[in-house]
C-alpha cells in the first residue's frame, strides 16, 4: 500500500521503514524556527537545565512579531534574544526589518523539499510551499528541541484536496483558501496533514501557492504540503542552503478524506467576523463600511500581492476617513516593490507603508483599531481581539479587494470602483 507525504517523511526522519497514522515517532528536525517568543523559550530552556543548544546550525531565529519594538518590554525581549544568539553561535538570525519568519525562511533557502521544519508559531505549515513538512509546536516543545535536538510527533491522518481547472480572472488563491475553509470549517483538518493536488494547484505561481499551506493552519492542520515542481527547483537554484531530496506521496496512498473543488466555481470570498470559516461571497457583504484596510502578513505580503494592490490604487486616493496600512513581508520584497514603483503608488494614494514584519496582524502595533472600528485585512485570522481590540471587527479578503475597499471606504469588488 502506498504512503502519503506525511507518512513517508516522518518514517524517513524517524529512521524506520514505515509509519501509520496515530503512531508516535521521535524525529530530528532539519530546521527549528522561533521568533520574538525565543525569549520565553529561553526561560523554559534554562529551567530544563539547558546550557548549550543542540546543533546551533539547526536553529533559525527571527525578530518579526513586534518589530521594531513597540514597548520597553518588547525591546528587552529582543535584547535577550540577541545576546542568546551571540552566546550560542546561532548563524541563522534575522533581526528587526528583515521580515516575517515564514517568508524569510523560504527566501533564505532554509525551507527545503523533503525536510522537516518545526516552529514555535502556528503558521509554520507555510513551509509546505517548498515541499517541506512544516508544523507548529509549543514553547516547551521548542525548548526541548533546543536542549536535545529531537521531539516526538504523532503521525497525522492525511486529507487530500484536489483542485481542478483554473481560477477565474480576479479570483486569487486567497479566495480559494477561504472557499475551502468555509466548506470544511475551522476544525476541518484538525491535526491532519493536508496535501494540495490537481492542475489548479500546478497552475499557481509560488506566491499564490504559499497562501494555501499558510491558511490551512486556520483549519487546524498539523502540516500542509504542495508537491514541489520545477518552479520550486528553479527558485531554490543557488538559494538552497543544503542538498535536498524531494519526497512525493505515492499515487496509491490512502487518505482519511479526499475533497475535490472546481477552481472556476470559486469567486472572491470574504471571511466575516469573528471566525475565519464565517465565509461569504463578496457580493453578499459589499457595501459594508470600513475604517481601516491592511495589506501584508505572511499570507499576502509578497511582491505579487503588492503588485495587485498597486494596480487598484494607481491614480486613486483613499476614501476620506479610511486608513490603508501596507507592510511588505520581507526587506527583499520591500526593495523589489520600491524598484517597481509600487511604494510611490501607495504613498500617492495616501497609504502608510511600514517596515517588514507582522505589524498589526497580531495586535502589537502599526495599526491597532479603535473600539467599534472595522478593518478589512489580507491576513489569516479574524477572531475577536486578533488585532489588539476586542471591540472591533475584522474581515479577511484578497489584496485587490482590500485595496479597492480602502478607496471606496466600504467593501467592494475592484471592478466596481468608479
DRENFIBA-331447 format. One record per residue (C-alpha): x, y, z negated; residue in one letter. Coordinates in pm, 1 decimal. Layout:
% residues N
((X, Y, Z), 'A')
...
//
This chain:
% residues 418
((0.0, 0.0, 0.0), 'X')
((127.2, 346.6, 90.6), 'X')
((212.0, 616.1, -160.4), 'X')
((108.7, 977.9, -197.2), 'X')
((362.1, 1257.6, -218.2), 'X')
((338.7, 1275.3, -598.3), 'X')
((383.8, 900.2, -636.3), 'X')
((687.3, 893.3, -405.8), 'X')
((870.3, 1190.4, -553.1), 'X')
((807.6, 1102.2, -918.5), 'X')
((921.8, 745.2, -857.1), 'X')
((1240.7, 880.8, -699.7), 'X')
((1305.0, 1128.1, -980.9), 'X')
((1234.8, 860.9, -1242.7), 'X')
((1470.0, 616.5, -1071.6), 'X')
((1208.6, 345.6, -1019.7), 'X')
((1066.9, 173.2, -712.4), 'X')
((709.9, 292.2, -752.3), 'X')
((473.2, 461.6, -995.4), 'X')
((96.8, 476.5, -1026.4), 'X')
((-145.7, 744.7, -1144.7), 'X')
((-172.3, 755.5, -1520.9), 'X')
((177.5, 622.7, -1585.9), 'X')
((423.9, 826.7, -1791.4), 'X')
((766.7, 881.2, -1638.4), 'X')
((1076.4, 1062.9, -1757.8), 'X')
((1222.8, 1289.2, -1491.6), 'X')
((1505.6, 1534.0, -1446.3), 'X')
((1400.4, 1849.9, -1259.1), 'X')
((1616.6, 1996.1, -986.6), 'X')
((1511.6, 2344.0, -1099.3), 'X')
((1383.9, 2469.1, -1436.1), 'X')
((1215.0, 2807.6, -1387.6), 'X')
((1133.6, 3062.0, -1657.5), 'X')
((1076.8, 3436.8, -1669.6), 'X')
((1016.0, 3700.2, -1938.5), 'X')
((891.2, 3421.7, -2163.5), 'X')
((1250.3, 3294.9, -2179.3), 'X')
((1294.6, 3498.4, -2498.6), 'X')
((1016.9, 3299.4, -2668.0), 'X')
((1154.6, 2973.8, -2524.9), 'X')
((1495.3, 3061.9, -2667.8), 'X')
((1347.2, 3083.5, -3017.8), 'X')
((1194.4, 2734.8, -2977.4), 'X')
((1522.8, 2607.8, -2832.4), 'X')
((1709.2, 2729.1, -3142.2), 'X')
((1453.0, 2572.5, -3377.8), 'X')
((1510.7, 2243.1, -3194.2), 'X')
((1878.4, 2276.1, -3278.5), 'X')
((1976.2, 2370.7, -2925.3), 'X')
((2305.5, 2549.0, -2873.1), 'X')
((2403.6, 2497.0, -2508.6), 'X')
((2165.5, 2439.6, -2217.9), 'X')
((2186.8, 2120.6, -2018.7), 'X')
((2345.1, 2198.5, -1680.2), 'X')
((2331.6, 2579.7, -1651.0), 'X')
((2305.5, 2549.1, -1271.5), 'X')
((1965.6, 2379.9, -1305.1), 'X')
((1805.7, 2690.6, -1452.8), 'X')
((1658.7, 2991.1, -1273.3), 'X')
((1550.8, 3284.4, -1490.5), 'X')
((1364.8, 3593.6, -1370.6), 'X')
((1252.3, 3921.3, -1525.5), 'X')
((929.9, 3996.7, -1343.1), 'X')
((619.0, 3988.3, -1563.7), 'X')
((686.3, 4315.7, -1743.6), 'X')
((948.7, 4473.6, -1520.9), 'X')
((1063.8, 4741.8, -1568.6), 'X')
((991.8, 4703.2, -1939.3), 'X')
((674.6, 4896.9, -2034.4), 'X')
((737.8, 4886.9, -2410.9), 'X')
((1026.4, 4864.7, -2654.1), 'X')
((923.0, 4509.4, -2740.8), 'X')
((948.3, 4405.3, -2376.3), 'X')
((1285.2, 4579.7, -2346.3), 'X')
((1416.6, 4391.3, -2649.6), 'X')
((1296.5, 4062.9, -2497.8), 'X')
((1479.1, 4148.0, -2176.6), 'X')
((1797.2, 4223.5, -2367.5), 'X')
((1772.8, 3889.3, -2548.7), 'X')
((1734.0, 3708.9, -2216.1), 'X')
((2027.0, 3891.3, -2054.4), 'X')
((2251.5, 3801.1, -2347.7), 'X')
((2133.1, 3440.0, -2337.7), 'X')
((2203.9, 3414.3, -1964.9), 'X')
((2555.2, 3557.0, -2009.8), 'X')
((2635.3, 3334.7, -2307.8), 'X')
((2510.1, 3018.7, -2132.3), 'X')
((2671.2, 3094.3, -1796.7), 'X')
((2342.8, 3058.3, -1606.9), 'X')
((2420.0, 3156.6, -1243.8), 'X')
((2064.7, 3194.4, -1113.3), 'X')
((1945.1, 3504.2, -1297.8), 'X')
((1735.0, 3771.7, -1129.5), 'X')
((1696.0, 4095.9, -1319.0), 'X')
((1431.0, 4366.0, -1305.2), 'X')
((1349.1, 4469.5, -948.9), 'X')
((1439.4, 4150.2, -763.8), 'X')
((1078.8, 4038.6, -763.7), 'X')
((829.3, 3774.0, -866.8), 'X')
((980.2, 3442.3, -970.0), 'X')
((783.6, 3220.3, -730.6), 'X')
((858.1, 3435.2, -426.4), 'X')
((1224.4, 3486.7, -515.3), 'X')
((1277.0, 3115.7, -588.0), 'X')
((1179.6, 3048.7, -225.8), 'X')
((1379.2, 3339.7, -82.4), 'X')
((1690.9, 3230.9, -271.9), 'X')
((1674.8, 2877.8, -131.1), 'X')
((1616.6, 2721.3, -471.5), 'X')
((1279.0, 2559.5, -395.6), 'X')
((1357.9, 2279.3, -152.9), 'X')
((1172.9, 1994.0, 19.0), 'X')
((1169.1, 1674.7, -184.2), 'X')
((1279.6, 1843.5, -505.2), 'X')
((1119.4, 1875.9, -847.5), 'X')
((1058.5, 2227.3, -982.0), 'X')
((925.1, 2262.1, -1336.1), 'X')
((844.6, 2611.3, -1457.2), 'X')
((706.3, 2782.2, -1765.4), 'X')
((447.9, 2956.7, -1551.3), 'X')
((114.2, 2822.3, -1434.6), 'X')
((173.5, 2919.7, -1071.0), 'X')
((486.0, 2705.4, -1033.1), 'X')
((287.9, 2485.6, -785.8), 'X')
((373.8, 2769.5, -544.3), 'X')
((699.5, 2580.4, -472.9), 'X')
((487.0, 2330.8, -280.8), 'X')
((501.1, 2565.6, 18.2), 'X')
((854.0, 2432.7, 72.3), 'X')
((750.9, 2070.4, 23.6), 'X')
((864.8, 2059.8, -338.3), 'X')
((678.3, 1917.5, -637.7), 'X')
((619.2, 2231.8, -845.5), 'X')
((442.8, 2207.0, -1180.4), 'X')
((377.5, 2445.2, -1465.7), 'X')
((476.0, 2338.0, -1816.9), 'X')
((461.2, 2489.1, -2165.8), 'X')
((730.0, 2680.9, -2350.2), 'X')
((812.9, 2393.4, -2584.7), 'X')
((849.9, 2162.4, -2287.1), 'X')
((1086.5, 2408.8, -2120.7), 'X')
((1289.6, 2439.0, -2440.3), 'X')
((1321.0, 2060.3, -2433.8), 'X')
((1449.4, 2072.6, -2076.1), 'X')
((1699.8, 2338.6, -2179.3), 'X')
((1823.0, 2103.6, -2450.6), 'X')
((1802.9, 1761.7, -2285.0), 'X')
((1762.5, 1815.8, -1910.5), 'X')
((1463.4, 1580.0, -1885.6), 'X')
((1090.4, 1577.4, -1950.4), 'X')
((813.1, 1321.7, -1933.3), 'X')
((525.0, 1369.9, -1692.8), 'X')
((202.7, 1182.5, -1635.2), 'X')
((175.1, 1070.4, -1272.9), 'X')
((-125.5, 1260.6, -1134.8), 'X')
((-408.1, 1133.7, -919.2), 'X')
((-399.8, 1286.9, -570.9), 'X')
((-651.6, 1499.6, -383.2), 'X')
((-615.3, 1523.6, -6.1), 'X')
((-753.5, 1837.1, 159.7), 'X')
((-775.6, 1822.9, 539.6), 'X')
((-832.5, 2147.4, 730.0), 'X')
((-931.0, 2109.7, 1094.7), 'X')
((-913.1, 2376.3, 1362.1), 'X')
((-801.9, 2736.2, 1321.1), 'X')
((-923.2, 3027.7, 1115.3), 'X')
((-1113.4, 3298.2, 1299.5), 'X')
((-959.2, 3639.3, 1356.7), 'X')
((-981.3, 3847.0, 1038.9), 'X')
((-1001.6, 3538.0, 818.3), 'X')
((-692.1, 3451.2, 614.7), 'X')
((-557.7, 3164.0, 411.0), 'X')
((-672.5, 3357.8, 102.1), 'X')
((-1027.4, 3321.7, 228.9), 'X')
((-966.8, 2952.1, 291.3), 'X')
((-832.7, 2908.8, -62.3), 'X')
((-1131.2, 3089.6, -215.0), 'X')
((-1367.6, 2887.8, 2.9), 'X')
((-1217.2, 2561.1, -124.4), 'X')
((-1212.9, 2675.4, -487.5), 'X')
((-1573.2, 2788.1, -459.8), 'X')
((-1662.7, 2445.3, -324.1), 'X')
((-1464.1, 2230.2, -568.0), 'X')
((-1481.3, 2452.8, -876.3), 'X')
((-1222.2, 2588.3, -1119.0), 'X')
((-1164.1, 2236.8, -1255.9), 'X')
((-1197.9, 2059.1, -922.5), 'X')
((-836.8, 1943.6, -917.9), 'X')
((-764.5, 1916.1, -1290.0), 'X')
((-418.6, 1757.6, -1337.4), 'X')
((-419.4, 1637.9, -977.5), 'X')
((-159.8, 1651.5, -702.4), 'X')
((-320.8, 1842.9, -416.4), 'X')
((-196.5, 1776.1, -63.5), 'X')
((-288.0, 2007.7, 226.4), 'X')
((-316.6, 1836.9, 565.9), 'X')
((-453.2, 1898.5, 913.9), 'X')
((-385.3, 2106.4, 1221.6), 'X')
((-543.1, 2402.8, 1046.0), 'X')
((-257.0, 2398.9, 795.6), 'X')
((11.4, 2333.8, 1057.4), 'X')
((-100.8, 2646.3, 1243.2), 'X')
((-36.7, 2875.4, 944.7), 'X')
((290.9, 3063.2, 905.5), 'X')
((488.8, 3025.6, 582.5), 'X')
((343.9, 3336.6, 420.7), 'X')
((-9.0, 3211.3, 485.3), 'X')
((72.6, 2862.4, 361.6), 'X')
((220.3, 2997.1, 37.5), 'X')
((-123.8, 3121.0, -68.4), 'X')
((-261.4, 2766.8, -78.3), 'X')
((-38.8, 2595.4, -337.5), 'X')
((-36.8, 2919.7, -534.1), 'X')
((-416.8, 2939.0, -553.1), 'X')
((-457.5, 2565.7, -614.8), 'X')
((-340.7, 2636.4, -968.7), 'X')
((-682.8, 2800.6, -1009.1), 'X')
((-842.2, 2457.3, -962.2), 'X')
((-630.7, 2313.7, -1242.6), 'X')
((-388.4, 2129.7, -1012.3), 'X')
((-67.6, 1989.1, -1158.2), 'X')
((107.8, 2046.9, -828.5), 'X')
((16.5, 2137.1, -472.1), 'X')
((202.8, 2035.7, -159.6), 'X')
((224.4, 2132.0, 206.6), 'X')
((421.3, 1888.0, 424.0), 'X')
((739.4, 2065.5, 538.6), 'X')
((775.7, 2102.5, 914.0), 'X')
((1016.0, 2281.0, 1148.6), 'X')
((900.4, 2622.1, 1024.1), 'X')
((1024.7, 2530.6, 677.7), 'X')
((1350.3, 2380.5, 803.1), 'X')
((1421.4, 2689.1, 1016.3), 'X')
((1351.4, 2915.9, 718.4), 'X')
((1591.7, 2719.1, 499.3), 'X')
((1871.9, 2718.0, 757.6), 'X')
((2161.4, 2899.9, 590.1), 'X')
((1943.1, 2965.2, 284.7), 'X')
((1914.4, 2630.2, 106.2), 'X')
((2146.0, 2609.0, -195.4), 'X')
((2180.9, 2230.9, -170.9), 'X')
((2135.7, 1949.3, 78.1), 'X')
((1777.7, 1825.8, 59.4), 'X')
((1573.2, 1528.2, 170.8), 'X')
((1204.7, 1589.8, 251.0), 'X')
((950.8, 1349.9, 106.0), 'X')
((631.3, 1286.0, 302.5), 'X')
((324.9, 1092.4, 189.9), 'X')
((262.7, 760.9, 363.7), 'X')
((-10.9, 754.8, 629.0), 'X')
((-189.6, 475.1, 439.5), 'X')
((-162.5, 639.2, 97.1), 'X')
((-464.0, 603.9, -130.0), 'X')
((-625.4, 921.4, -264.7), 'X')
((-867.1, 972.9, -550.9), 'X')
((-1059.9, 1216.5, -330.6), 'X')
((-1045.0, 1335.9, 28.7), 'X')
((-1210.7, 1664.3, 130.9), 'X')
((-1238.8, 1793.1, 486.7), 'X')
((-1303.3, 2151.1, 599.3), 'X')
((-1357.3, 2313.6, 937.6), 'X')
((-1143.6, 2627.6, 948.4), 'X')
((-1372.1, 2801.0, 1197.2), 'X')
((-1660.1, 2797.8, 947.4), 'X')
((-1467.2, 2996.4, 685.1), 'X')
((-1548.6, 3365.2, 656.9), 'X')
((-1399.4, 3644.5, 445.2), 'X')
((-1467.4, 3548.6, 84.6), 'X')
((-1476.4, 3734.8, -246.0), 'X')
((-1425.4, 3586.7, -593.3), 'X')
((-1659.9, 3781.5, -819.3), 'X')
((-1624.6, 3843.9, -1193.8), 'X')
((-1537.3, 3669.3, -1414.6), 'X')
((-1428.7, 3334.5, -1270.2), 'X')
((-1226.0, 3250.8, -961.9), 'X')
((-1483.2, 2994.8, -846.6), 'X')
((-1763.9, 3253.9, -851.6), 'X')
((-1710.1, 3289.3, -479.0), 'X')
((-1943.5, 3464.0, -235.0), 'X')
((-1917.2, 3566.3, 129.5), 'X')
((-1803.4, 3925.3, 169.0), 'X')
((-2135.6, 4008.6, 333.7), 'X')
((-2316.8, 3935.5, 6.1), 'X')
((-2112.2, 4175.9, -207.1), 'X')
((-2042.0, 4450.6, 46.7), 'X')
((-2123.1, 4791.9, -95.4), 'X')
((-2005.0, 4714.6, -448.9), 'X')
((-1837.4, 5025.4, -593.5), 'X')
((-1467.4, 5002.2, -682.3), 'X')
((-1239.2, 5232.0, -880.4), 'X')
((-907.7, 5063.1, -812.5), 'X')
((-750.8, 4838.1, -549.6), 'X')
((-435.9, 4630.6, -592.2), 'X')
((-226.2, 4458.5, -325.4), 'X')
((63.4, 4241.2, -437.9), 'X')
((138.9, 3939.9, -662.8), 'X')
((291.5, 3600.2, -584.2), 'X')
((-29.7, 3521.6, -397.1), 'X')
((-45.4, 3805.7, -145.6), 'X')
((251.7, 4040.2, -182.2), 'X')
((453.0, 3918.4, 117.8), 'X')
((551.5, 4117.2, 425.3), 'X')
((267.9, 3975.3, 634.2), 'X')
((20.2, 4087.8, 368.0), 'X')
((164.1, 4438.9, 365.9), 'X')
((152.1, 4444.9, 745.3), 'X')
((-214.5, 4351.4, 727.4), 'X')
((-282.6, 4634.2, 483.4), 'X')
((-81.0, 4888.8, 682.2), 'X')
((-287.5, 4817.5, 991.7), 'X')
((-602.3, 4903.8, 798.3), 'X')
((-453.6, 5211.7, 628.4), 'X')
((-285.5, 5365.7, 933.3), 'X')
((-413.8, 5722.5, 982.0), 'X')
((-665.3, 5677.8, 698.7), 'X')
((-692.6, 5816.4, 345.5), 'X')
((-819.4, 5655.9, 29.3), 'X')
((-1170.8, 5736.4, -82.3), 'X')
((-1189.4, 6019.8, -332.5), 'X')
((-1168.5, 5879.1, -684.3), 'X')
((-1023.5, 5545.9, -570.3), 'X')
((-669.2, 5432.3, -652.2), 'X')
((-462.2, 5186.7, -449.2), 'X')
((-155.7, 5023.1, -604.2), 'X')
((79.7, 4826.5, -379.3), 'X')
((363.2, 4613.1, -517.5), 'X')
((583.3, 4407.1, -283.0), 'X')
((653.5, 4059.5, -419.6), 'X')
((1030.6, 4099.3, -388.5), 'X')
((1305.3, 4350.2, -316.2), 'X')
((1363.9, 4178.6, 18.8), 'X')
((1001.8, 4231.6, 115.9), 'X')
((1012.5, 4591.9, -9.5), 'X')
((1315.4, 4662.7, 209.0), 'X')
((1159.8, 4499.3, 515.0), 'X')
((835.7, 4691.1, 459.7), 'X')
((1032.4, 5014.2, 434.9), 'X')
((1216.1, 4942.6, 760.2), 'X')
((889.5, 4851.6, 934.3), 'X')
((730.3, 5183.7, 832.3), 'X')
((463.9, 5027.8, 610.9), 'X')
((566.9, 5218.1, 297.6), 'X')
((527.9, 5551.4, 476.6), 'X')
((179.8, 5449.0, 591.6), 'X')
((85.2, 5356.8, 235.0), 'X')
((210.8, 5684.4, 93.8), 'X')
((40.3, 5887.1, 366.5), 'X')
((-285.5, 5713.7, 277.9), 'X')
((-245.0, 5815.7, -86.1), 'X')
((-142.4, 5477.9, -226.8), 'X')
((107.6, 5421.8, -507.5), 'X')
((396.6, 5185.8, -427.0), 'X')
((567.5, 5029.1, -728.8), 'X')
((885.1, 4825.3, -785.9), 'X')
((870.5, 4449.9, -715.3), 'X')
((722.6, 4239.3, -993.1), 'X')
((394.0, 4115.8, -1132.5), 'X')
((270.2, 4460.0, -1233.6), 'X')
((-96.2, 4477.7, -1336.4), 'X')
((-174.6, 4119.3, -1234.0), 'X')
((-145.8, 4005.9, -1595.8), 'X')
((-232.1, 4339.9, -1753.0), 'X')
((106.9, 4461.7, -1870.1), 'X')
((137.3, 4789.3, -1680.6), 'X')
((129.8, 4971.5, -1345.1), 'X')
((-247.0, 4961.7, -1305.9), 'X')
((-436.4, 4857.2, -1617.0), 'X')
((-800.6, 4956.5, -1553.4), 'X')
((-1009.7, 5172.2, -1784.2), 'X')
((-1320.0, 5044.1, -1961.8), 'X')
((-1600.5, 4962.1, -1717.3), 'X')
((-1381.0, 5018.3, -1412.7), 'X')
((-1393.8, 4781.5, -1115.9), 'X')
((-1079.6, 4653.2, -939.8), 'X')
((-1052.8, 4463.5, -614.1), 'X')
((-727.8, 4269.6, -601.3), 'X')
((-527.3, 4034.4, -382.1), 'X')
((-419.3, 3841.3, -693.5), 'X')
((-515.7, 3490.1, -801.6), 'X')
((-712.8, 3540.5, -1125.9), 'X')
((-1008.9, 3749.3, -1230.4), 'X')
((-1110.2, 3623.5, -1574.1), 'X')
((-1223.1, 3880.5, -1829.3), 'X')
((-926.6, 4082.5, -1953.7), 'X')
((-679.3, 3944.7, -1699.7), 'X')
((-563.8, 4293.1, -1600.6), 'X')
((-549.0, 4414.4, -1959.0), 'X')
((-902.7, 4542.5, -2019.1), 'X')
((-1178.8, 4302.9, -2119.3), 'X')
((-1449.4, 4557.4, -2043.3), 'X')
((-1365.8, 4575.6, -1674.0), 'X')
((-1437.2, 4371.3, -1362.5), 'X')
((-1201.8, 4213.6, -1108.3), 'X')
((-1292.9, 4099.6, -756.5), 'X')
((-1046.4, 3894.3, -552.6), 'X')
((-1007.6, 3928.1, -175.4), 'X')
((-756.7, 3913.7, 107.5), 'X')
((-521.2, 4214.4, 150.7), 'X')
((-703.7, 4360.5, 451.9), 'X')
((-1033.0, 4365.9, 263.2), 'X')
((-861.5, 4519.5, -40.4), 'X')
((-710.6, 4794.7, 174.8), 'X')
((-1038.0, 4864.3, 353.5), 'X')
((-1224.2, 4878.9, 23.4), 'X')
((-976.3, 5137.5, -106.3), 'X')
((-1056.2, 5353.7, 196.3), 'X')
((-1432.9, 5313.7, 158.4), 'X')
((-1449.6, 5324.5, -222.1), 'X')
((-1658.7, 5010.6, -206.7), 'X')
((-1614.4, 4650.3, -99.2), 'X')
((-1623.6, 4645.4, 279.3), 'X')
((-1503.9, 4444.5, 577.4), 'X')
((-1223.3, 4624.5, 766.9), 'X')
((-1425.2, 4614.9, 1089.6), 'X')
((-1696.5, 4822.0, 922.0), 'X')
((-1470.6, 5116.6, 842.3), 'X')
((-1558.9, 5435.7, 1028.4), 'X')
//
